[in-house]
Amino acid sequence: MIKNSKPMHPGVVLSEVYMSEMGLNQTQLAAKLKCSHRKINEIVNGKRGISSEFAIELEKVLGTTADMWVRMQADYDLWVARQKAA
């Protein structure tokens, strides 16, 4: 059976759960991750995915697991692909 409900983009989880909980804005998170503000902005707005490499950086900074981020991204990507194939 195909799952029809749209999974959340991991950027939404990053923004609404982790950044919010830690009281971080995009610029502050970018500084902690040593990446550009643009990269964080694109991720939280669903315009960019979370790579395995970036998931490892999130793991280090947020205390999450890289596996969690990679799974969320894979679930989202698979949902998008199914929508395109339908």
N, C-alpha and C positions, 0 to 999 in steps of 0.2 A: 504494500500500500504506500502510495506517495504522500509524503507530508505536505500539506497545502499551506500551513501557516508560515508566514514570512519570519525567518529568524532575524534577530537584531544584528545589525552590523556591529562588529566588535568596537568600533569607534564610539558608538552610542554608550556601550557599557563602560568604556574608558572614561568618557566624559561624565555621564550621569551617576556612575557609581564611584569609581576610583578618584577622579579629579575632584568631584564634589565632596567626597568623604575626607579627602586630604586638604581641602581648601586651596587647591591649585588652579590657576588659570593656565591657558595654553602656553603662554610665554614662560611661566615658571616650570611647567612640566618639560618643555623643550630644553630648558637650561639643565634640569636634572638628568635628562636623557642625552644631553650633548648632541642635539639635533636641531634642525631649523623649526621655527614657529610654523612655517608653511606646511611642513610635514605633519605636525600635530593637527593643524587646522584641517588639512585634507582628510586625515584619518577620522577625526571626530565628526566631520560632515559627510562621511561615507563616500568620499571621492577617491580614497586610496585604501588599499588593503593593508593588513598587518603581515609582514613577511616573517619567516622563521627567525631570521636574524634580529628583527625588531622585537619579536616576542621574547627573545632571550634578554634584551635590554629592559623590557617592561618587567620581566621576572626579577631582575636585579634591583630595580628601583622601587617597584610596587610591592614586592614580596608575594607575587602571584606565581603561577607556573606558566612557562612558555607553552606547555601542552594546551592549557585552557584557551589561550589566545589563538593558537593555530587551529584548534578544533572549531572555535567560533567562526574563524575566517573561512574554514573549509565548509562548514554548514551553510554559511551565507553564500559563498561562491556556488555551491551545488544548487541552492534554491534559485539563484539568478540564472544558472545554466538551464535548469528545468523550465523556467518561465520562457526563456528564449526558444527552447526546443518544442514547446507546446503549440 
